[in-house]
Amino acid sequence: MALLKANMFRATRRRAAWLIKLGNALIYLESQNLLFLKTRKTGGTSFEIALSRHAAPQDIVTPISFEDELLRKAAGGVFPQNWARSSETEITFHAAVCAFEASENKTPARHQMKPFREQAIYFNHFGPDIVPPRMGANKFDRALKITICRHPYEQLVSHAFFQQRFGNADFEKVVNRLLANPSPNASLYLLGEKPVIDVFIRYENLADDITALEHRTGLDLLSAMPRAKGQFRADRRPAKDLLSDAQKARCYQINRWEFETLGYTA
């Protein structure tokens, strides 16, 4: 019995560590037992907004930027709930978004989300109880886990242009800085060595894949998806034409799992 409890404890900690890597980017719909895990620069915000329209009071909806929260409001999405350590933090976040909506200055603030991420239970709480208070380990294991994937070249270029919105260095330097880090998304697909995602929605096949998910779940999603963050990409040429051979080689190296498992070509 002691060994069984120890194994369960370690398994819960692995789930906790994996969820921590997601930051505060997920939605859990209990009635559908559906868990959306948001990756970086894959078009996930629009899908997240559409999915939040179906959230019930007990479901988890995590925050997005103030600008995107206004898009969520316009689309009829449910405001973030059940994501913070305390209800006071959630109330404060709501008030901050309302103040941003009322202000004349709608320029994105670089660190607007930082104080709220620090209070998000899915961001920096390293205890083994991170899953049960909001989902339960059994629900996590049984949930239909969904994410959006994208060709790593395109994801990299999109991320680089997004980083430049705050006046960062030129495109080449931003790309090289991003490539100096591990893949931003690949590790989120795995719990240890085991893949955990049940449904990959391909950015390149977004409409068809979301339509298939609608048929599977009965949720209306595609018609409610707003356009979010697409305005940051200044150059619409294919990513392979914007990256050097060395950058593409490095991109393949750090995103090998996605290339080999999801079938993307270098």
FIZABA-618870 format. One record per residue (C-alpha): z, x, y; residue in three letters; residue number from 1. Coordinates in Angstrom, 3 decimals. Layout:
# FIZABA-618870
<atom w="Z" u="X" v="Y" residu="ALA" num="NUM"/>
...
END
This chain:
# FIZABA-618870
<atom w="0.000" u="0.000" v="0.000" residu="MET" num="1"/>
<atom w="0.853" u="2.823" v="2.406" residu="ALA" num="2"/>
<atom w="-2.512" u="4.447" v="1.680" residu="LEU" num="3"/>
<atom w="-4.312" u="1.143" v="2.298" residu="LEU" num="4"/>
<atom w="-2.542" u="0.706" v="5.641" residu="LYS" num="5"/>
<atom w="-3.387" u="4.285" v="6.615" residu="ALA" num="6"/>
<atom w="-7.074" u="3.722" v="5.785" residu="ASN" num="7"/>
<atom w="-7.113" u="0.473" v="7.787" residu="MET" num="8"/>
<atom w="-5.463" u="2.281" v="10.718" residu="PHE" num="9"/>
<atom w="-8.084" u="5.052" v="10.649" residu="ARG" num="10"/>
<atom w="-10.915" u="2.508" v="10.400" residu="ALA" num="11"/>
<atom w="-9.571" u="0.629" v="13.409" residu="THR" num="12"/>
<atom w="-9.310" u="3.857" v="15.395" residu="ARG" num="13"/>
<atom w="-12.955" u="4.643" v="14.557" residu="ARG" num="14"/>
<atom w="-13.987" u="1.233" v="15.866" residu="ARG" num="15"/>
<atom w="-11.856" u="1.798" v="18.960" residu="ALA" num="16"/>
<atom w="-13.374" u="5.195" v="19.704" residu="ALA" num="17"/>
<atom w="-16.847" u="3.757" v="19.210" residu="TRP" num="18"/>
<atom w="-16.207" u="0.834" v="21.569" residu="LEU" num="19"/>
<atom w="-14.761" u="3.200" v="24.170" residu="ILE" num="20"/>
<atom w="-18.131" u="5.001" v="24.286" residu="LYS" num="21"/>
<atom w="-19.706" u="1.731" v="25.388" residu="LEU" num="22"/>
<atom w="-17.778" u="1.819" v="28.624" residu="GLY" num="23"/>
<atom w="-17.216" u="-1.787" v="29.632" residu="ASN" num="24"/>
<atom w="-20.659" u="-2.968" v="28.597" residu="ALA" num="25"/>
<atom w="-20.550" u="-5.668" v="25.983" residu="LEU" num="26"/>
<atom w="-20.550" u="-9.421" v="25.483" residu="ILE" num="27"/>
<atom w="-18.902" u="-11.187" v="22.561" residu="TYR" num="28"/>
<atom w="-19.602" u="-14.858" v="21.832" residu="LEU" num="29"/>
<atom w="-17.017" u="-16.024" v="19.346" residu="GLU" num="30"/>
<atom w="-18.633" u="-19.304" v="18.287" residu="SER" num="31"/>
<atom w="-21.822" u="-17.453" v="17.317" residu="GLN" num="32"/>
<atom w="-19.867" u="-14.340" v="16.259" residu="ASN" num="33"/>
<atom w="-22.460" u="-12.384" v="18.261" residu="LEU" num="34"/>
<atom w="-21.717" u="-9.020" v="19.839" residu="LEU" num="35"/>
<atom w="-24.148" u="-7.530" v="22.357" residu="PHE" num="36"/>
<atom w="-23.753" u="-3.790" v="22.900" residu="LEU" num="37"/>
<atom w="-25.406" u="-2.606" v="26.061" residu="LYS" num="38"/>
<atom w="-27.264" u="0.712" v="26.126" residu="THR" num="39"/>
<atom w="-28.360" u="2.625" v="29.227" residu="ARG" num="40"/>
<atom w="-31.650" u="1.963" v="31.020" residu="LYS" num="41"/>
<atom w="-33.148" u="-0.291" v="28.386" residu="THR" num="42"/>
<atom w="-33.373" u="-3.536" v="30.340" residu="GLY" num="43"/>
<atom w="-29.982" u="-4.634" v="29.064" residu="GLY" num="44"/>
<atom w="-28.633" u="-6.056" v="32.322" residu="THR" num="45"/>
<atom w="-31.132" u="-8.920" v="32.457" residu="SER" num="46"/>
<atom w="-30.423" u="-9.808" v="28.834" residu="PHE" num="47"/>
<atom w="-26.685" u="-9.514" v="29.457" residu="GLU" num="48"/>
<atom w="-26.933" u="-11.969" v="32.344" residu="ILE" num="49"/>
<atom w="-28.858" u="-14.489" v="30.237" residu="ALA" num="50"/>
<atom w="-26.457" u="-14.136" v="27.324" residu="LEU" num="51"/>
<atom w="-23.412" u="-14.661" v="29.549" residu="SER" num="52"/>
<atom w="-24.621" u="-18.195" v="30.318" residu="ARG" num="53"/>
<atom w="-23.485" u="-19.152" v="26.828" residu="HIS" num="54"/>
<atom w="-19.964" u="-17.702" v="27.057" residu="ALA" num="55"/>
<atom w="-16.987" u="-19.970" v="26.404" residu="ALA" num="56"/>
<atom w="-13.551" u="-19.365" v="27.980" residu="PRO" num="57"/>
<atom w="-12.342" u="-17.277" v="25.020" residu="GLN" num="58"/>
<atom w="-15.411" u="-15.014" v="24.959" residu="ASP" num="59"/>
<atom w="-15.681" u="-11.496" v="26.385" residu="ILE" num="60"/>
<atom w="-17.983" u="-10.888" v="29.349" residu="VAL" num="61"/>
<atom w="-17.696" u="-7.452" v="30.935" residu="THR" num="62"/>
<atom w="-18.513" u="-6.554" v="34.558" residu="PRO" num="63"/>
<atom w="-21.779" u="-5.262" v="35.948" residu="ILE" num="64"/>
<atom w="-22.518" u="-3.961" v="39.446" residu="SER" num="65"/>
<atom w="-21.801" u="-6.189" v="42.424" residu="PHE" num="66"/>
<atom w="-25.539" u="-6.602" v="43.055" residu="GLU" num="67"/>
<atom w="-26.141" u="-7.669" v="39.475" residu="ASP" num="68"/>
<atom w="-23.159" u="-10.005" v="39.520" residu="GLU" num="69"/>
<atom w="-24.941" u="-11.912" v="42.294" residu="LEU" num="70"/>
<atom w="-28.022" u="-12.132" v="40.051" residu="LEU" num="71"/>
<atom w="-25.773" u="-13.413" v="37.281" residu="ARG" num="72"/>
<atom w="-24.337" u="-16.049" v="39.601" residu="LYS" num="73"/>
<atom w="-27.817" u="-17.197" v="40.640" residu="ALA" num="74"/>
<atom w="-28.852" u="-17.442" v="36.977" residu="ALA" num="75"/>
<atom w="-25.838" u="-19.583" v="36.098" residu="GLY" num="76"/>
<atom w="-24.098" u="-16.881" v="34.084" residu="GLY" num="77"/>
<atom w="-20.378" u="-16.817" v="33.368" residu="VAL" num="78"/>
<atom w="-18.379" u="-14.457" v="35.555" residu="PHE" num="79"/>
<atom w="-16.692" u="-11.497" v="33.772" residu="PRO" num="80"/>
<atom w="-13.680" u="-12.573" v="31.753" residu="GLN" num="81"/>
<atom w="-11.260" u="-11.216" v="29.158" residu="ASN" num="82"/>
<atom w="-12.315" u="-7.615" v="29.830" residu="TRP" num="83"/>
<atom w="-9.415" u="-6.091" v="31.758" residu="ALA" num="84"/>
<atom w="-5.880" u="-5.116" v="30.903" residu="ARG" num="85"/>
<atom w="-4.576" u="-7.781" v="33.272" residu="SER" num="86"/>
<atom w="-5.745" u="-11.033" v="34.814" residu="SER" num="87"/>
<atom w="-4.888" u="-9.568" v="38.226" residu="GLU" num="88"/>
<atom w="-7.623" u="-6.940" v="37.792" residu="THR" num="89"/>
<atom w="-10.155" u="-9.635" v="36.913" residu="GLU" num="90"/>
<atom w="-9.121" u="-11.660" v="39.969" residu="ILE" num="91"/>
<atom w="-9.435" u="-8.559" v="42.179" residu="THR" num="92"/>
<atom w="-12.915" u="-7.852" v="40.806" residu="PHE" num="93"/>
<atom w="-13.986" u="-11.433" v="41.509" residu="HIS" num="94"/>
<atom w="-12.703" u="-11.142" v="45.077" residu="ALA" num="95"/>
<atom w="-14.567" u="-7.833" v="45.573" residu="ALA" num="96"/>
<atom w="-17.845" u="-9.392" v="44.436" residu="VAL" num="97"/>
<atom w="-17.305" u="-12.370" v="46.743" residu="CYS" num="98"/>
<atom w="-16.627" u="-9.997" v="49.653" residu="ALA" num="99"/>
<atom w="-19.797" u="-8.071" v="48.828" residu="PHE" num="100"/>
<atom w="-21.754" u="-11.337" v="48.758" residu="GLU" num="101"/>
<atom w="-20.413" u="-12.308" v="52.182" residu="ALA" num="102"/>
<atom w="-21.068" u="-8.918" v="53.773" residu="SER" num="103"/>
<atom w="-24.236" u="-8.046" v="55.652" residu="GLU" num="104"/>
<atom w="-24.439" u="-4.605" v="54.022" residu="ASN" num="105"/>
<atom w="-25.845" u="-4.986" v="50.508" residu="LYS" num="106"/>
<atom w="-26.453" u="-1.255" v="50.000" residu="THR" num="107"/>
<atom w="-25.242" u="-0.240" v="46.531" residu="PRO" num="108"/>
<atom w="-21.993" u="1.713" v="46.673" residu="ALA" num="109"/>
<atom w="-22.004" u="4.630" v="44.278" residu="ARG" num="110"/>
<atom w="-18.422" u="4.286" v="43.111" residu="HIS" num="111"/>
<atom w="-17.923" u="0.540" v="43.564" residu="GLN" num="112"/>
<atom w="-17.119" u="0.030" v="39.870" residu="MET" num="113"/>
<atom w="-14.868" u="3.061" v="39.324" residu="LYS" num="114"/>
<atom w="-11.460" u="1.434" v="40.039" residu="PRO" num="115"/>
<atom w="-12.328" u="-1.493" v="37.803" residu="PHE" num="116"/>
<atom w="-13.578" u="0.653" v="34.927" residu="ARG" num="117"/>
<atom w="-10.227" u="2.418" v="35.006" residu="GLU" num="118"/>
<atom w="-8.554" u="-0.942" v="34.319" residu="GLN" num="119"/>
<atom w="-11.020" u="-2.143" v="31.676" residu="ALA" num="120"/>
<atom w="-9.525" u="-2.345" v="28.223" residu="ILE" num="121"/>
<atom w="-12.797" u="-1.211" v="26.660" residu="TYR" num="122"/>
<atom w="-13.151" u="1.819" v="28.879" residu="PHE" num="123"/>
<atom w="-10.203" u="4.168" v="28.531" residu="ASN" num="124"/>
<atom w="-7.630" u="2.613" v="26.209" residu="HIS" num="125"/>
<atom w="-7.525" u="4.964" v="23.250" residu="PHE" num="126"/>
<atom w="-4.979" u="3.091" v="21.131" residu="GLY" num="127"/>
<atom w="-5.813" u="1.733" v="17.686" residu="PRO" num="128"/>
<atom w="-5.243" u="-1.837" v="18.910" residu="ASP" num="129"/>
<atom w="-8.295" u="-1.853" v="21.174" residu="ILE" num="130"/>
<atom w="-10.304" u="-4.186" v="18.942" residu="VAL" num="131"/>
<atom w="-7.766" u="-6.779" v="17.685" residu="PRO" num="132"/>
<atom w="-6.535" u="-8.066" v="21.078" residu="PRO" num="133"/>
<atom w="-10.034" u="-9.193" v="22.067" residu="ARG" num="134"/>
<atom w="-11.893" u="-9.658" v="18.785" residu="MET" num="135"/>
<atom w="-10.062" u="-8.628" v="15.668" residu="GLY" num="136"/>
<atom w="-11.342" u="-5.977" v="13.288" residu="ALA" num="137"/>
<atom w="-12.623" u="-8.558" v="10.800" residu="ASN" num="138"/>
<atom w="-14.664" u="-10.330" v="13.473" residu="LYS" num="139"/>
<atom w="-16.047" u="-7.020" v="14.638" residu="PHE" num="140"/>
<atom w="-17.194" u="-6.153" v="11.139" residu="ASP" num="141"/>
<atom w="-18.743" u="-9.581" v="10.541" residu="ARG" num="142"/>
<atom w="-20.317" u="-9.999" v="13.980" residu="ALA" num="143"/>
<atom w="-24.069" u="-9.974" v="14.460" residu="LEU" num="144"/>
<atom w="-24.370" u="-6.785" v="16.506" residu="LYS" num="145"/>
<atom w="-27.324" u="-6.686" v="18.873" residu="ILE" num="146"/>
<atom w="-28.652" u="-4.051" v="21.237" residu="THR" num="147"/>
<atom w="-31.822" u="-3.152" v="23.111" residu="ILE" num="148"/>
<atom w="-33.623" u="0.097" v="22.353" residu="CYS" num="149"/>
<atom w="-36.403" u="1.840" v="24.265" residu="ARG" num="150"/>
<atom w="-38.658" u="4.837" v="23.766" residu="HIS" num="151"/>
<atom w="-36.460" u="7.821" v="24.693" residu="PRO" num="152"/>
<atom w="-39.086" u="9.229" v="27.097" residu="TYR" num="153"/>
<atom w="-39.176" u="5.952" v="29.019" residu="GLU" num="154"/>
<atom w="-35.418" u="5.586" v="28.932" residu="GLN" num="155"/>
<atom w="-35.025" u="9.112" v="30.339" residu="LEU" num="156"/>
<atom w="-37.509" u="8.580" v="33.167" residu="VAL" num="157"/>
<atom w="-35.994" u="5.209" v="34.065" residu="SER" num="158"/>
<atom w="-32.531" u="6.764" v="34.130" residu="HIS" num="159"/>
<atom w="-33.744" u="9.595" v="36.348" residu="ALA" num="160"/>
<atom w="-35.270" u="7.271" v="38.930" residu="PHE" num="161"/>
<atom w="-32.115" u="5.156" v="38.873" residu="PHE" num="162"/>
<atom w="-29.998" u="8.253" v="39.548" residu="GLN" num="163"/>
<atom w="-32.167" u="9.093" v="42.550" residu="GLN" num="164"/>
<atom w="-31.194" u="5.877" v="44.326" residu="ARG" num="165"/>
<atom w="-28.163" u="7.662" v="45.817" residu="PHE" num="166"/>
<atom w="-30.229" u="10.491" v="47.256" residu="GLY" num="167"/>
<atom w="-29.813" u="12.869" v="44.346" residu="ASN" num="168"/>
<atom w="-31.994" u="15.951" v="43.850" residu="ALA" num="169"/>
<atom w="-35.699" u="15.730" v="43.157" residu="ASP" num="170"/>
<atom w="-36.987" u="14.082" v="40.004" residu="PHE" num="171"/>
<atom w="-37.429" u="17.323" v="38.044" residu="GLU" num="172"/>
<atom w="-33.844" u="18.419" v="38.649" residu="LYS" num="173"/>
<atom w="-32.415" u="14.992" v="37.803" residu="VAL" num="174"/>
<atom w="-34.350" u="14.912" v="34.512" residu="VAL" num="175"/>
<atom w="-33.150" u="18.387" v="33.565" residu="ASN" num="176"/>
<atom w="-29.569" u="17.463" v="34.377" residu="ARG" num="177"/>
<atom w="-29.785" u="14.377" v="32.172" residu="LEU" num="178"/>
<atom w="-31.304" u="16.420" v="29.363" residu="LEU" num="179"/>
<atom w="-28.357" u="18.819" v="29.488" residu="ALA" num="180"/>
<atom w="-26.178" u="16.029" v="28.045" residu="ASN" num="181"/>
<atom w="-26.184" u="14.378" v="24.617" residu="PRO" num="182"/>
<atom w="-28.249" u="11.240" v="24.106" residu="SER" num="183"/>
<atom w="-26.717" u="8.407" v="26.169" residu="PRO" num="184"/>
<atom w="-27.466" u="5.773" v="23.537" residu="ASN" num="185"/>
<atom w="-27.934" u="7.178" v="20.045" residu="ALA" num="186"/>
<atom w="-24.235" u="7.569" v="19.306" residu="SER" num="187"/>
<atom w="-23.666" u="3.894" v="20.143" residu="LEU" num="188"/>
<atom w="-25.841" u="2.880" v="17.211" residu="TYR" num="189"/>
<atom w="-23.533" u="4.622" v="14.735" residu="LEU" num="190"/>
<atom w="-19.931" u="4.285" v="13.633" residu="LEU" num="191"/>
<atom w="-19.349" u="7.716" v="12.182" residu="GLY" num="192"/>
<atom w="-22.464" u="8.277" v="10.078" residu="GLU" num="193"/>
<atom w="-23.045" u="4.576" v="9.436" residu="LYS" num="194"/>
<atom w="-25.516" u="2.517" v="11.513" residu="PRO" num="195"/>
<atom w="-23.781" u="-0.607" v="12.796" residu="VAL" num="196"/>
<atom w="-26.509" u="-2.458" v="14.705" residu="ILE" num="197"/>
<atom w="-27.960" u="-5.518" v="12.959" residu="ASP" num="198"/>
<atom w="-30.675" u="-6.411" v="15.469" residu="VAL" num="199"/>
<atom w="-32.616" u="-3.946" v="17.609" residu="PHE" num="200"/>
<atom w="-34.513" u="-5.655" v="20.423" residu="ILE" num="201"/>
<atom w="-37.309" u="-3.313" v="21.426" residu="ARG" num="202"/>
<atom w="-37.918" u="-3.003" v="25.146" residu="TYR" num="203"/>
<atom w="-41.607" u="-2.569" v="24.352" residu="GLU" num="204"/>
<atom w="-41.611" u="-5.917" v="22.499" residu="ASN" num="205"/>
<atom w="-38.949" u="-7.645" v="24.564" residu="LEU" num="206"/>
<atom w="-40.316" u="-11.186" v="24.797" residu="ALA" num="207"/>
<atom w="-41.232" u="-11.512" v="21.120" residu="ASP" num="208"/>
<atom w="-37.992" u="-9.963" v="19.881" residu="ASP" num="209"/>
<atom w="-35.835" u="-12.147" v="22.125" residu="ILE" num="210"/>
<atom w="-37.810" u="-15.219" v="21.063" residu="THR" num="211"/>
<atom w="-37.078" u="-14.321" v="17.432" residu="ALA" num="212"/>
<atom w="-33.382" u="-13.972" v="18.302" residu="LEU" num="213"/>
<atom w="-33.458" u="-17.376" v="20.018" residu="GLU" num="214"/>
<atom w="-34.797" u="-18.940" v="16.826" residu="HIS" num="215"/>
<atom w="-32.075" u="-17.214" v="14.815" residu="ARG" num="216"/>
<atom w="-29.139" u="-18.120" v="17.074" residu="THR" num="217"/>
<atom w="-30.246" u="-21.280" v="18.859" residu="GLY" num="218"/>
<atom w="-29.543" u="-19.692" v="22.252" residu="LEU" num="219"/>
<atom w="-31.834" u="-20.060" v="25.268" residu="ASP" num="220"/>
<atom w="-32.224" u="-16.541" v="26.649" residu="LEU" num="221"/>
<atom w="-35.705" u="-15.479" v="27.693" residu="LEU" num="222"/>
<atom w="-36.224" u="-18.116" v="30.370" residu="SER" num="223"/>
<atom w="-32.946" u="-17.176" v="32.063" residu="ALA" num="224"/>
<atom w="-33.506" u="-13.426" v="32.311" residu="MET" num="225"/>
<atom w="-33.739" u="-12.211" v="35.944" residu="PRO" num="226"/>
<atom w="-35.333" u="-8.939" v="36.992" residu="ARG" num="227"/>
<atom w="-32.571" u="-6.376" v="37.436" residu="ALA" num="228"/>
<atom w="-32.809" u="-2.727" v="38.559" residu="LYS" num="229"/>
<atom w="-36.568" u="-2.434" v="38.013" residu="GLY" num="230"/>
<atom w="-37.118" u="-1.661" v="41.687" residu="GLN" num="231"/>
<atom w="-35.731" u="1.875" v="41.359" residu="PHE" num="232"/>
<atom w="-38.721" u="3.325" v="39.494" residu="ARG" num="233"/>
<atom w="-41.107" u="4.643" v="42.095" residu="ALA" num="234"/>
<atom w="-43.781" u="5.994" v="39.730" residu="ASP" num="235"/>
<atom w="-45.100" u="3.575" v="37.098" residu="ARG" num="236"/>
<atom w="-47.127" u="6.091" v="35.132" residu="ARG" num="237"/>
<atom w="-46.177" u="6.441" v="31.439" residu="PRO" num="238"/>
<atom w="-43.141" u="8.654" v="30.967" residu="ALA" num="239"/>
<atom w="-45.083" u="11.104" v="28.790" residu="LYS" num="240"/>
<atom w="-47.233" u="11.890" v="31.835" residu="ASP" num="241"/>
<atom w="-44.207" u="12.575" v="34.038" residu="LEU" num="242"/>
<atom w="-42.324" u="14.912" v="31.698" residu="LEU" num="243"/>
<atom w="-43.139" u="18.534" v="30.935" residu="SER" num="244"/>
<atom w="-43.644" u="19.712" v="27.357" residu="ASP" num="245"/>
<atom w="-40.249" u="21.411" v="27.464" residu="ALA" num="246"/>
<atom w="-38.568" u="18.231" v="28.696" residu="GLN" num="247"/>
<atom w="-40.220" u="16.163" v="25.973" residu="LYS" num="248"/>
<atom w="-39.124" u="18.684" v="23.341" residu="ALA" num="249"/>
<atom w="-35.533" u="18.541" v="24.582" residu="ARG" num="250"/>
<atom w="-35.672" u="14.741" v="24.736" residu="CYS" num="251"/>
<atom w="-36.774" u="14.659" v="21.097" residu="TYR" num="252"/>
<atom w="-33.996" u="17.051" v="20.148" residu="GLN" num="253"/>
<atom w="-31.168" u="14.986" v="21.604" residu="ILE" num="254"/>
<atom w="-32.684" u="11.630" v="20.594" residu="ASN" num="255"/>
<atom w="-33.806" u="12.610" v="17.110" residu="ARG" num="256"/>
<atom w="-32.074" u="9.638" v="15.465" residu="TRP" num="257"/>
<atom w="-34.018" u="7.157" v="17.599" residu="GLU" num="258"/>
<atom w="-37.350" u="8.887" v="17.040" residu="PHE" num="259"/>
<atom w="-36.879" u="9.169" v="13.291" residu="GLU" num="260"/>
<atom w="-35.073" u="5.912" v="12.529" residu="THR" num="261"/>
<atom w="-36.574" u="3.504" v="15.042" residu="LEU" num="262"/>
<atom w="-40.099" u="4.863" v="14.639" residu="GLY" num="263"/>
<atom w="-40.797" u="6.100" v="18.148" residu="TYR" num="264"/>
<atom w="-43.509" u="8.752" v="18.410" residu="THR" num="265"/>
<atom w="-43.116" u="11.972" v="20.363" residu="ALA" num="266"/>
END
